[in-house]
Amino acid sequence: MGASVLAAHAQESAGQSPKAAPEVFNNSNLNAETALLIMLGELQVSQGDPGAAYSLLLDAARKTGDESLYKRAVDVALNSRNGNAALDGAKAWKKAFPLSRDANRYVLQILVALNQLAESLMPLRSYVQLAPETEQVLLINGLPQIYAQAKDQELAAAVVEQALVPFVDKPATAAASWTTIGRMRVSAKKLYQALDTIDKALAIDPKALEPGFLALELLSLGMTEAEPVLKRILTADSPPPMRLTYARVLMDAHRLLDARDLLQSLNKSHPAFSEAWLLQGSLWLDLGKDNEAQQALLRYIELEKSKEDAKLSQAYLMLSKIANNQKKTAEAEAWLNKIDDPESLAQVLIQRANMLAARGEMGKARALLADLPHNTPQEKRIRLQAELQLLREHKMHEQAYQVLLKASKAEPDDLDLRYEQAMAAEKINRIDEMEKLLRGIMASNPDFQHAYNALGYALADRNMRLPEARALIVKALEYAPEDPMITDSLGWVEFRMGNKQAALAILQRAYDTKNDPEIAAHLGEVHWSLGLKDKAMKIWRDALKSDPKNDLLQETLKRLKVKP
């Protein structure tokens, strides 16, 4: 019923842990009877009977009218994961103190945690109304977090929108309110309705920043219609963190050259904004421009090193990679030796393994990765992924498959591992096994869209059972209609079926959403087959600039005997 979620919310709000000492209560209204109730209540807490403790403390609160006693009673119920008792206590508290912000906040959070969303409307409105005007925007911006765990996100979005009716037209709160409504619509998977809220926010406050962050979120979800709005909002005077986030979104969409231009502009206008230099170093490294990456990272270190909380580990790791790329083993090791952050030690070991593998010492590299911590599920997954990445980078697909086979046997219910095993089987041309694994995933989890897409694409790429391949990909799109990689698969199967014009339109839509080199390989090939060789060459050249080593891109160019 969500009480465990609520306990965390309420304890964070109240600044109290389950084992915190009892609060000091206002004793002005205490008499012998109520003092005894409090004493017995706390005794029951210490003896492990929170139900009795809650009843005694709530009775004392009602008799004394002491707000801190109401709070203590509700916290006892929360800490024992008794959500219904906590809700009753919080309502009694709010009834006794109608203007208490704490009481109202507890009622709101408990209702949400218990998924009584419709009942949370009025407490939510009061949550904002009871706050000073100077705090209202901050509270409104935080509402999506309060409702993040709600099971029915569509209902949650409707509740928040209705609760914010008094605030959507007030100049001070309009932009934040419409943006929050937009974010709730995103959670409810209503992206176009979310886009509409940006215009409503800007109509009231054209200089507001919140709509820009919503536009960034929509763009990151592949909604290209948000970008014109975003460009209208963003200027050279926009806060550097917002422009930096835009660069990250562009990088995630594989629009590396656009991200490069944006970061260069940001570094020019705000040369002391260190985070932009770090991201630019990472970008240059992805583009294979080691010298430029090194300069950007050294600039980042220069700006950060004098700060008390300087975070240099990522820069040192990237500088080590650059030195390793340049065959400067001693320098690469020297950069690693500068890292003393315990949280980065796993990455240091992984980098050392990469250095060994680059020298042909794969056995030593894998042995080093075996020394990574593996006590928790997260640590085990980090170790597994590090070994797989190492093997894949060195085209050791059979070994990667064997690693995944062993991992899947150890975790037979882990669908992600089975999916990775299927992809590894496809790499070594074990198509029957890949299909068996993917069919099993579909049976276990019918909405695992990647399984439908992977099987459909593998069949299409081999010109096998094309109608069935198309049906599988269409099924995947039903679960993720905005996914550009699944859209790419649909375009590719249309091309294989001879529907070149349909393929061209579909692939262009996918490429406009995400400048991925694999989509570029397919789109370029369709142009090439239609005789539009100049267009094909431009697409391929742009893709090579962002990812010159991409396997599919290189295979396509080699097969078509093209030298871009």
TORZA-279473 format. One line per 8 residues: their letters; for each residue x, y, z of C-alpha. Coordinates in nm, 2 decimals. Example, Ala and Ser with C-alpha at 12.3 -4.5 7.8 and 13.67 -1.06 7.14 Angstrom:
BEGIN
as	1.23,-0.45,0.78  1.37,-0.11,0.71
//
This chain:
BEGIN
mgasvlaa	0.00,0.00,0.00  0.30,0.23,-0.03  0.36,0.29,0.34  0.73,0.21,0.30  0.76,0.48,0.03  0.58,0.72,0.26  0.80,0.66,0.55  1.10,0.78,0.36
haqesagq	0.90,1.09,0.24  0.78,1.18,0.58  1.11,1.11,0.76  1.29,1.33,0.51  1.04,1.60,0.55  1.05,1.58,0.93  1.42,1.53,0.95  1.36,1.23,1.17
spkaapev	1.49,0.87,1.14  1.30,0.57,1.28  1.53,0.55,1.58  1.55,0.92,1.65  1.51,1.03,2.01  1.16,1.13,2.12  1.08,1.49,2.06  1.06,1.75,2.34
fnnsnlna	0.70,1.83,2.38  0.53,2.15,2.49  0.42,2.07,2.85  0.21,2.37,2.92  -0.11,2.17,2.89  0.02,1.85,3.05  -0.15,1.70,3.35  -0.07,1.38,3.53
etalliml	-0.30,1.18,3.29  -0.15,1.31,2.97  0.21,1.29,3.10  0.14,0.92,3.18  0.00,0.87,2.83  0.32,1.01,2.67  0.54,0.81,2.90  0.36,0.49,2.83
gelqvsqg	0.35,0.56,2.46  0.73,0.61,2.44  0.77,0.29,2.65  0.57,0.10,2.40  0.79,0.23,2.12  1.10,0.11,2.30  0.94,-0.23,2.36  0.85,-0.28,2.00
dpgaaysl	0.47,-0.23,2.01  0.42,0.07,1.77  0.04,0.01,1.74  -0.02,0.07,2.11  0.24,0.36,2.11  0.05,0.53,1.83  -0.28,0.51,2.01  -0.14,0.64,2.34
lldaarkt	0.04,0.93,2.17  -0.25,1.03,1.95  -0.48,1.03,2.26  -0.23,1.25,2.44  -0.22,1.48,2.14  -0.59,1.52,2.13  -0.60,1.59,2.51  -0.32,1.85,2.51
gdeslykr	-0.37,2.01,2.17  0.01,1.98,2.13  0.11,1.97,1.76  0.44,1.80,1.82  0.25,1.51,1.98  0.04,1.47,1.67  0.36,1.46,1.46  0.52,1.21,1.69
avdvalns	0.21,0.98,1.67  0.21,0.99,1.29  0.58,0.93,1.27  0.55,0.62,1.49  0.28,0.48,1.25  0.50,0.56,0.95  0.80,0.39,1.10  0.60,0.08,1.16
rngnaald	0.48,0.09,0.79  0.11,0.14,0.90  -0.01,0.37,0.63  -0.37,0.37,0.72  -0.31,0.46,1.09  -0.06,0.73,0.98  -0.33,0.88,0.75  -0.59,0.88,1.03
gakawkka	-0.34,1.05,1.26  -0.24,1.31,1.00  -0.60,1.39,0.93  -0.67,1.44,1.30  -0.36,1.66,1.32  -0.48,1.87,1.02  -0.83,1.90,1.17  -0.68,2.03,1.50
fplsrdan	-0.44,2.26,1.31  -0.60,2.35,0.98  -0.33,2.60,0.89  -0.04,2.37,0.98  0.19,2.33,0.68  0.34,2.02,0.83  0.01,1.85,0.90  -0.11,1.92,0.54
ryvlqilv	0.22,1.80,0.39  0.19,1.47,0.58  -0.17,1.42,0.47  -0.07,1.48,0.11  0.23,1.25,0.11  0.04,0.97,0.29  -0.25,0.99,0.04  -0.01,0.97,-0.26
alnqlaes	0.19,0.69,-0.10  -0.13,0.49,-0.05  -0.23,0.57,-0.41  -0.54,0.76,-0.29  -0.47,1.01,-0.56  -0.81,1.16,-0.61  -0.83,1.25,-0.24  -0.50,1.43,-0.26
lmplrsyv	-0.63,1.71,-0.47  -0.74,1.95,-0.20  -0.44,1.88,0.03  -0.22,1.94,-0.27  -0.38,2.28,-0.34  -0.34,2.37,0.03  0.02,2.25,0.02  0.09,2.54,-0.22
qlapeteq	-0.16,2.79,-0.08  -0.03,2.77,0.28  0.32,2.85,0.17  0.45,3.21,0.15  0.45,3.34,-0.20  0.82,3.34,-0.21  0.82,2.96,-0.17  0.53,2.87,-0.39
vllinglp	0.73,2.84,-0.71  0.98,2.60,-0.54  0.70,2.38,-0.41  0.52,2.37,-0.75  0.84,2.27,-0.92  0.87,1.98,-0.67  0.53,1.83,-0.73  0.63,1.58,-1.00
qiyaqakd	0.87,1.43,-0.74  0.59,1.38,-0.49  0.38,1.19,-0.74  0.67,1.01,-0.91  0.58,0.67,-0.75  0.20,0.70,-0.82  0.07,0.39,-1.00  -0.17,0.58,-1.22
qelaaavv	0.03,0.86,-1.37  -0.26,0.97,-1.59  -0.48,1.03,-1.28  -0.19,1.19,-1.10  -0.15,1.44,-1.39  -0.52,1.52,-1.38  -0.51,1.58,-1.01  -0.21,1.81,-1.03
eqalvpfv	-0.36,2.01,-1.31  -0.68,2.06,-1.12  -0.50,2.15,-0.80  -0.30,2.42,-0.98  -0.60,2.60,-1.13  -0.56,2.89,-0.89  -0.20,2.94,-0.99  -0.18,2.90,-1.37
dkpataaa	-0.28,3.26,-1.44  -0.09,3.44,-1.16  0.22,3.60,-1.31  0.44,3.48,-1.02  0.34,3.11,-1.05  0.21,3.07,-1.40  0.53,2.95,-1.57  0.61,2.70,-1.29
swttigrm	0.25,2.57,-1.28  0.22,2.51,-1.66  0.57,2.35,-1.66  0.48,2.12,-1.38  0.16,2.03,-1.55  0.37,1.96,-1.86  0.61,1.74,-1.66  0.32,1.54,-1.52
rvsakkly	0.18,1.49,-1.87  0.52,1.36,-1.97  0.50,1.10,-1.69  0.16,1.01,-1.82  0.31,0.96,-2.17  0.11,1.25,-2.32  0.40,1.43,-2.49  0.21,1.65,-2.73
qaldtidk	-0.02,1.77,-2.46  0.30,1.85,-2.26  0.44,2.05,-2.55  0.13,2.26,-2.54  0.20,2.37,-2.18  0.53,2.54,-2.29  0.34,2.79,-2.51  0.09,2.86,-2.23
alaidpka	0.38,2.92,-1.98  0.56,3.15,-2.22  0.25,3.35,-2.31  0.23,3.47,-1.95  0.61,3.49,-1.88  0.82,3.50,-2.19  1.15,3.51,-1.99  1.07,3.21,-1.77
lepgflal	1.33,2.93,-1.75  1.12,2.64,-1.64  0.96,2.59,-1.99  1.30,2.56,-2.14  1.39,2.26,-1.91  1.06,2.10,-2.01  1.14,2.15,-2.38  1.48,1.98,-2.31
ellslgmt	1.31,1.69,-2.14  1.08,1.64,-2.44  1.37,1.67,-2.69  1.56,1.41,-2.49  1.26,1.17,-2.53  1.29,1.21,-2.91  1.02,1.47,-2.96  1.18,1.69,-3.23
eaepvlkr	0.89,1.93,-3.23  1.02,2.06,-2.90  1.35,2.19,-3.05  1.21,2.50,-3.23  1.05,2.60,-2.90  1.37,2.54,-2.72  1.58,2.74,-2.97  1.33,3.03,-2.92
iltadspp	1.39,3.01,-2.54  1.77,2.96,-2.54  1.99,3.26,-2.61  2.36,3.34,-2.55  2.24,3.49,-2.22  2.06,3.17,-2.10  2.21,3.01,-1.79  2.51,2.80,-1.87
pmrltyar	2.36,2.49,-1.70  2.06,2.50,-1.93  2.28,2.52,-2.24  2.50,2.24,-2.10  2.20,2.02,-2.06  2.10,2.10,-2.43  2.45,1.98,-2.53  2.41,1.66,-2.34
vlmdahrl	2.07,1.59,-2.50  2.23,1.65,-2.85  2.51,1.41,-2.76  2.26,1.14,-2.65  2.09,1.18,-2.98  2.43,1.13,-3.16  2.42,1.49,-3.29  2.78,1.53,-3.19
ldardllq	2.86,1.81,-3.43  2.57,2.02,-3.31  2.68,1.95,-2.96  3.04,2.05,-3.04  2.92,2.39,-3.19  2.71,2.46,-2.88  2.99,2.38,-2.64  3.24,2.59,-2.83
slnkshpa	2.99,2.88,-2.81  2.94,2.82,-2.44  3.31,2.80,-2.37  3.36,3.13,-2.55  3.08,3.32,-2.37  3.15,3.16,-2.02  3.52,3.05,-2.02  3.51,3.00,-1.64
fseawllq	3.22,2.75,-1.65  3.43,2.44,-1.59  3.16,2.17,-1.66  3.14,2.27,-2.02  3.51,2.20,-2.07  3.47,1.86,-1.91  3.18,1.77,-2.14  3.37,1.91,-2.44
gslwldlg	3.67,1.69,-2.35  3.44,1.38,-2.35  3.28,1.49,-2.68  3.62,1.54,-2.85  3.72,1.19,-2.72  3.41,1.04,-2.88  3.50,1.21,-3.21  3.85,1.07,-3.20
kdneaqqa	4.01,1.42,-3.16  4.25,1.33,-2.88  4.45,1.65,-2.89  4.15,1.87,-2.87  4.01,1.65,-2.59  4.33,1.68,-2.40  4.33,2.06,-2.42  3.97,2.08,-2.30
llryiele	4.03,1.85,-2.01  4.35,2.03,-1.89  4.15,2.35,-1.90  3.88,2.19,-1.68  4.15,2.07,-1.43  4.30,2.42,-1.42  3.96,2.57,-1.34  3.87,2.31,-1.08
kskedakl	4.19,2.22,-0.90  4.18,2.51,-0.65  3.82,2.43,-0.54  3.77,2.24,-0.21  3.53,2.00,-0.36  3.71,1.96,-0.69  3.60,1.65,-0.88  3.88,1.55,-1.11
sqaylmls	3.85,1.18,-1.14  3.66,1.17,-1.47  3.91,1.41,-1.63  4.20,1.20,-1.51  4.04,0.89,-1.65  3.98,1.04,-1.99  4.34,1.18,-2.00  4.46,0.83,-1.93
kiannqkk	4.25,0.70,-2.22  4.40,0.96,-2.45  4.76,0.87,-2.34  4.68,0.50,-2.39  4.55,0.58,-2.74  4.88,0.75,-2.81  5.08,0.45,-2.69  5.21,0.66,-2.39
taeaeawl	5.18,0.38,-2.13  5.37,0.56,-1.85  5.17,0.88,-1.89  4.84,0.68,-1.90  4.94,0.51,-1.57  5.05,0.84,-1.42  4.70,0.99,-1.48  4.54,0.69,-1.31
nkiddpes	4.77,0.72,-1.01  4.63,1.07,-0.94  4.28,0.92,-0.87  4.22,0.87,-0.50  3.84,0.88,-0.51  3.71,0.54,-0.37  3.40,0.57,-0.59  3.62,0.57,-0.90
laqvliqr	3.84,0.27,-0.81  3.63,0.03,-1.03  3.67,0.26,-1.33  4.05,0.28,-1.26  4.07,-0.10,-1.27  3.86,-0.11,-1.59  4.09,0.14,-1.75  4.40,-0.06,-1.65
anmlaarg	4.24,-0.37,-1.80  4.18,-0.17,-2.12  4.55,-0.07,-2.13  4.65,-0.44,-2.09  4.41,-0.55,-2.37  4.55,-0.28,-2.60  4.89,-0.43,-2.55  4.76,-0.77,-2.64
emgkaral	4.75,-0.90,-2.29  4.38,-1.00,-2.28  4.43,-1.28,-2.03  4.58,-1.03,-1.78  4.31,-0.78,-1.86  4.03,-1.02,-1.78  4.20,-1.14,-1.47  4.22,-0.78,-1.35
ladlphnt	3.85,-0.73,-1.41  3.79,-1.05,-1.21  3.93,-0.86,-0.91  3.65,-0.60,-0.92  3.42,-0.60,-0.62  3.12,-0.83,-0.67  2.95,-0.85,-0.34  2.63,-0.67,-0.44
pqekrirl	2.41,-0.72,-0.75  2.51,-0.37,-0.87  2.88,-0.46,-0.83  2.83,-0.79,-1.01  2.66,-0.61,-1.30  2.94,-0.35,-1.33  3.20,-0.63,-1.34  3.00,-0.82,-1.61
qaelqllr	2.95,-0.51,-1.83  3.32,-0.41,-1.80  3.43,-0.76,-1.92  3.17,-0.76,-2.20  3.27,-0.42,-2.32  3.63,-0.52,-2.33  3.56,-0.84,-2.53  3.33,-0.65,-2.77
ehkmheqa	3.58,-0.38,-2.84  3.83,-0.65,-2.94  3.57,-0.84,-3.16  3.59,-1.14,-2.92  3.22,-1.22,-2.98  3.24,-1.59,-2.90  3.40,-1.52,-2.56  3.14,-1.25,-2.49
yqvllkas	2.87,-1.51,-2.57  3.02,-1.76,-2.33  3.04,-1.50,-2.05  2.67,-1.41,-2.10  2.57,-1.78,-2.12  2.73,-1.83,-1.77  2.57,-1.52,-1.63  2.22,-1.61,-1.76
kaepddld	2.24,-1.95,-1.61  2.32,-1.79,-1.27  2.03,-1.54,-1.31  1.77,-1.73,-1.52  1.50,-1.47,-1.44  1.70,-1.17,-1.56  1.54,-1.08,-1.89  1.80,-0.82,-1.96
lryeqama	2.08,-1.08,-1.94  1.88,-1.31,-2.17  1.84,-1.03,-2.42  2.21,-0.96,-2.42  2.28,-1.33,-2.46  2.05,-1.33,-2.76  2.23,-1.03,-2.91  2.56,-1.21,-2.85
aekinrid	2.43,-1.53,-3.02  2.33,-1.31,-3.32  2.69,-1.18,-3.34  2.82,-1.53,-3.39  2.54,-1.62,-3.63  2.35,-1.86,-3.40  2.02,-1.73,-3.53  1.81,-2.02,-3.41
emekllrg	1.94,-1.98,-3.06  1.88,-1.60,-3.08  1.53,-1.65,-3.19  1.46,-1.91,-2.91  1.59,-1.67,-2.65  1.39,-1.37,-2.78  1.07,-1.57,-2.81  1.12,-1.68,-2.45
imasnpdf	1.15,-1.31,-2.34  0.83,-1.22,-2.53  0.65,-1.50,-2.36  0.78,-1.39,-2.01  0.72,-1.02,-2.07  0.50,-0.95,-2.37  0.57,-0.57,-2.36  0.95,-0.61,-2.38
qhaynalg	0.96,-0.42,-2.71  1.33,-0.46,-2.77  1.29,-0.84,-2.82  1.03,-0.79,-3.10  1.25,-0.53,-3.26  1.57,-0.73,-3.23  1.42,-1.04,-3.39  1.24,-0.84,-3.66
yaladrnm	1.56,-0.65,-3.75  1.78,-0.97,-3.75  1.54,-1.14,-3.99  1.51,-0.83,-4.22  1.89,-0.78,-4.23  1.92,-1.14,-4.35  1.64,-1.11,-4.60  1.45,-1.39,-4.41
rlpearal	1.07,-1.41,-4.35  1.02,-1.05,-4.43  0.64,-1.02,-4.37  0.70,-1.18,-4.02  0.99,-0.95,-3.96  0.78,-0.65,-4.04  0.50,-0.77,-3.81  0.75,-0.81,-3.52
ivkaleya	0.88,-0.45,-3.57  0.53,-0.31,-3.60  0.45,-0.48,-3.27  0.76,-0.32,-3.11  0.64,0.02,-3.23  0.31,-0.03,-3.06  0.49,-0.03,-2.73  0.74,0.25,-2.82
pedpmitd	0.60,0.45,-3.11  0.86,0.73,-3.07  1.17,0.51,-3.06  1.39,0.61,-3.36  1.59,0.29,-3.35  1.27,0.08,-3.39  1.15,0.32,-3.66  1.49,0.26,-3.83
slgwvefr	1.42,-0.12,-3.82  1.08,-0.06,-3.99  1.24,0.15,-4.26  1.50,-0.12,-4.32  1.25,-0.40,-4.35  1.05,-0.19,-4.60  1.37,-0.14,-4.80  1.43,-0.52,-4.79
mgnkqaal	1.07,-0.57,-4.92  1.14,-0.34,-5.21  0.93,-0.05,-5.08  1.21,0.21,-5.13  1.00,0.53,-5.11  0.83,0.42,-4.80  1.16,0.32,-4.65  1.31,0.66,-4.74
ailqrayd	1.03,0.85,-4.56  1.05,0.62,-4.25  1.43,0.63,-4.22  1.44,1.01,-4.27  1.20,1.05,-3.98  1.42,0.83,-3.77  1.73,1.02,-3.87  1.57,1.35,-3.80
tkndpeia	1.50,1.23,-3.45  1.84,1.08,-3.38  2.15,1.12,-3.59  2.27,0.77,-3.52  2.54,0.63,-3.75  2.35,0.31,-3.80  2.04,0.49,-3.91  2.27,0.70,-4.13
ahlgevhw	2.41,0.38,-4.29  2.06,0.26,-4.38  1.93,0.60,-4.50  2.24,0.65,-4.71  2.20,0.31,-4.87  1.84,0.38,-4.96  1.94,0.71,-5.12  2.22,0.52,-5.30
slglkdka	1.98,0.26,-5.44  1.76,0.53,-5.57  2.05,0.69,-5.76  2.07,0.99,-5.51  2.44,0.93,-5.46  2.53,1.29,-5.35  2.27,1.28,-5.07  2.39,0.94,-4.97
mkiwrdal	2.76,1.05,-4.96  2.67,1.36,-4.75  2.48,1.14,-4.49  2.77,0.89,-4.47  3.03,1.16,-4.44  2.85,1.34,-4.16  2.81,1.00,-3.98  3.18,0.92,-4.02
ksdpkndl	3.27,1.25,-3.86  3.07,1.16,-3.54  3.16,0.78,-3.54  3.44,0.69,-3.78  3.47,0.33,-3.64  3.10,0.23,-3.64  3.09,-0.13,-3.76  2.76,-0.11,-3.96
lqetlkrl	2.86,0.21,-4.13  3.20,0.06,-4.23  3.04,-0.26,-4.35  2.79,-0.08,-4.56  3.06,0.14,-4.73  3.27,-0.17,-4.79  2.98,-0.38,-4.93  2.88,-0.09,-5.17
kvkp	3.24,-0.03,-5.26  3.21,0.34,-5.16  3.50,0.56,-5.06  3.34,0.88,-4.90
//
